[in-house]
């Protein structure tokens, strides 16, 4: 899709806080054009993570659902 349907809200090096919007996407366009609508969560600094708990994998509610709990060293 070459970025079509996605709008980034932060750039590399930005500091973010809980609840900050990182990316906006058009899920209907993704369902039409992509091979899958599954959205991976990528953690790039896993060396500082002590524990990861998956909290919720069911239907998620914007700005309400907790998906992961991460404890850092």
C-alpha positions as a Markdown table, in Angstrom:
| # | Residue | x | y | z |
|---|---|---|---|---|
| 1 | Unk | 0.0 | 0.0 | 0.0 |
| 2 | Unk | 3.1 | 2.2 | 0.2 |
| 3 | Unk | 1.7 | 4.2 | 3.1 |
| 4 | Unk | -1.7 | 4.8 | 1.6 |
| 5 | Unk | -4.3 | 5.0 | 4.3 |
| 6 | Unk | -1.8 | 5.7 | 7.0 |
| 7 | Unk | -1.0 | 9.1 | 8.6 |
| 8 | Unk | 1.8 | 9.2 | 11.2 |
| 9 | Unk | 1.3 | 11.6 | 14.1 |
| 10 | Unk | 4.9 | 11.4 | 15.5 |
| 11 | Unk | 8.3 | 11.2 | 14.0 |
| 12 | Unk | 11.5 | 9.4 | 14.9 |
| 13 | Unk | 13.0 | 10.8 | 18.1 |
| 14 | Unk | 9.7 | 12.3 | 19.4 |
| 15 | Unk | 8.9 | 11.6 | 23.1 |
| 16 | Unk | 5.5 | 10.1 | 23.6 |
| 17 | Unk | 3.2 | 9.6 | 26.6 |
| 18 | Unk | 0.5 | 7.2 | 27.5 |
| 19 | Unk | -2.5 | 8.0 | 25.3 |
| 20 | Unk | -0.6 | 9.9 | 22.6 |
| 21 | Unk | -1.9 | 9.2 | 19.1 |
| 22 | Unk | 0.9 | 7.6 | 17.1 |
| 23 | Unk | -0.7 | 6.8 | 13.8 |
| 24 | Unk | -4.1 | 7.2 | 12.1 |
| 25 | Unk | -5.3 | 4.6 | 9.6 |
| 26 | Unk | -8.2 | 3.8 | 7.4 |
| 27 | Unk | -9.2 | 0.3 | 8.4 |
| 28 | Unk | -11.7 | -0.1 | 5.5 |
| 29 | Unk | -9.0 | 0.8 | 3.0 |
| 30 | Unk | -6.6 | -1.7 | 4.6 |
| 31 | Unk | -9.3 | -4.4 | 4.5 |
| 32 | Unk | -9.8 | -3.7 | 0.8 |
| 33 | Unk | -6.2 | -3.4 | -0.3 |
| 34 | Unk | -4.0 | -5.4 | 2.1 |
| 35 | Unk | -3.6 | -9.1 | 2.4 |
| 36 | Unk | -4.4 | -8.8 | 6.1 |
| 37 | Unk | -5.7 | -6.3 | 8.7 |
| 38 | Unk | -3.7 | -7.8 | 11.5 |
| 39 | Unk | -1.7 | -5.1 | 13.2 |
| 40 | Unk | 1.6 | -6.2 | 14.9 |
| 41 | Unk | 3.0 | -4.5 | 17.9 |
| 42 | Unk | 6.7 | -4.0 | 17.6 |
| 43 | Unk | 8.9 | -3.3 | 20.6 |
| 44 | Unk | 12.3 | -2.1 | 19.6 |
| 45 | Unk | 13.9 | -1.6 | 23.0 |
| 46 | Unk | 13.1 | -5.0 | 24.5 |
| 47 | Unk | 16.4 | -5.0 | 26.3 |
| 48 | Unk | 14.9 | -2.8 | 29.0 |
| 49 | Unk | 11.8 | -4.9 | 29.4 |
| 50 | Unk | 11.4 | -7.1 | 32.6 |
| 51 | Unk | 8.0 | -8.5 | 31.8 |
| 52 | Unk | 5.2 | -8.3 | 29.2 |
| 53 | Unk | 1.7 | -9.4 | 29.9 |
| 54 | Unk | -1.0 | -9.7 | 27.2 |
| 55 | Unk | -4.1 | -8.2 | 28.8 |
| 56 | Unk | -6.8 | -8.2 | 26.1 |
| 57 | Unk | -7.1 | -9.8 | 22.7 |
| 58 | Unk | -10.8 | -9.4 | 22.2 |
| 59 | Unk | -12.7 | -6.5 | 20.7 |
| 60 | Unk | -10.8 | -3.3 | 21.6 |
| 61 | Unk | -12.2 | 0.1 | 22.3 |
| 62 | Unk | -10.3 | 3.2 | 21.2 |
| 63 | Unk | -8.4 | 5.0 | 24.0 |
| 64 | Unk | -10.0 | 2.6 | 26.6 |
| 65 | Unk | -8.7 | -1.0 | 26.1 |
| 66 | Unk | -5.4 | -2.1 | 27.6 |
| 67 | Unk | -3.7 | -4.5 | 25.2 |
| 68 | Unk | -0.3 | -5.0 | 26.9 |
| 69 | Unk | 1.2 | -4.3 | 30.3 |
| 70 | Unk | 5.0 | -3.9 | 30.1 |
| 71 | Unk | 7.3 | -3.7 | 33.1 |
| 72 | Unk | 10.7 | -2.2 | 32.5 |
| 73 | Unk | 13.9 | -2.7 | 34.4 |
